[in-house]
Amino acid sequence: MAVTMAEITKLRHLTSAGLMDCKKALAETNGDIEAAVEILRKKGQAVAAKREDRQAAEGCVLAKNEGNFAAVVALNCETDFVAKNAGFVDLTKKILDTAMANKVKSIDDLKAISINGQTIQDLVVEESGKTGEKMEISAYEWIEAPSTTSYNHQGNKLATIVGFNQEGVDYQVGRDVAMQVASMNPVAVSIETVPAAVVESERNVAIEKTKEEQIRKAVEAALKKAGLNPNHFDSEDHIESNMSKGWITPEEAEKGRAIMKEAAAAKAANLPAQMIEQIANGRVNKFYKESVLMEQEFVKDATLTIGKYLESAAKGLAVVEFKRVNLNQD
């Protein structure tokens, strides 16, 4: 049976597949449009399976909010060329709109929802067949709160959503906070919500760093007292290099090594515990100011923290939750 151009055009309109792919599918099904659509869908599945080991590192990230619900979705592909394609971006928007309409609360539920008889997962596979690239929904996040906001960064690689404890949050205030989350990548909303494991890790690092600094200062003081330049002894490689350049003699090198070893051991055995704890606490507090949203310096006004900015906008206003999805490495 001969395949007409009208049939090919109709199938292309339905599937966006290539002209020759449509022609072959129609020839195989004797002009049965529905069967040809299924063949092209299966081809999409085959392409997706064949590229299972490929890295889908590019893509489109979009966020949206309506009232008390906000969501962000990331649809990944292999190349930036496909990521910027209108059809790919439209599919991401369609997935996000469906998530919003159904207030979806898991990525698995999102993939299983049907649009015009096809699950979202099938639509992704179908798009993969059109482009020949591996595609996947790599991230889906949602927030439900009295008031929500969203922010899509230029380029569709980064998006954020934020929930607040009060209704009717001013649009600009909400956008400012969502942009803060995008820019500063906080680890938690408040000090109380920082995971205990993160706090413990930061404290341990702060303590060890403080101890190392105290020992290094003691070593530098001992070297100076002996008439040696501490900059010549900051590492074994540096010592060897300085000897080869004639900046220190082998005898000075040996003397310096002995002083360093003795001074380090003496200081390590007599570190002031209370002082170490105080300095470590200061470093943990600095971590909070840099990494906790409500404690962070407001990027648009360095005289305010985000907490103070929200309080100035509405008494008692605070963030209750945020989500941030970024395809690029922070």
Salt bridges, closest charged atoms under 4 A:
ASP21 OD2 - LYS43 NZ 2.63
GLU38 OE1 - ARG41 NH1 3.36
GLU58 OE1 - LYS157 NZ 2.87
GLU66 OE2 - LYS64 NZ 3.82
GLU78 OE1 - ARG51 NH1 3.37
GLU78 OE1 - ARG54 NH2 2.66
ASP80 OD2 - LYS84 NZ 3.01
ASP80 OD1 - LYS157 NZ 3.09
ASP97 OD1 - LYS64 NZ 2.82
ASP122 OD2 - ARG41 NH2 2.90
GLU126 OE1 - ARG41 NE 3.95
GLU127 OE1 - LYS130 NZ 3.53
GLU141 OE1 - LYS323 NZ 3.85
GLU144 OE1 - LYS105 NZ 2.92
ASP176 OD1 - LYS300 NZ 2.96
GLU213 OE2 - ARG283 NH2 2.54
GLU220 OE2 - ARG216 NE 3.99
ASP234 OD1 - HIS238 ND1 2.41
GLU236 OE2 - ARG257 NH2 2.57
GLU240 OE2 - ARG257 NH2 3.00
GLU254 OE2 - ARG257 NH1 2.61
GLU277 OE2 - ARG203 NH1 3.50
GLU290 OE2 - LYS286 NZ 3.98
GLU321 OE2 - LYS323 NZ 3.56
ASP330 OD2 - ARG324 NH1 2.83
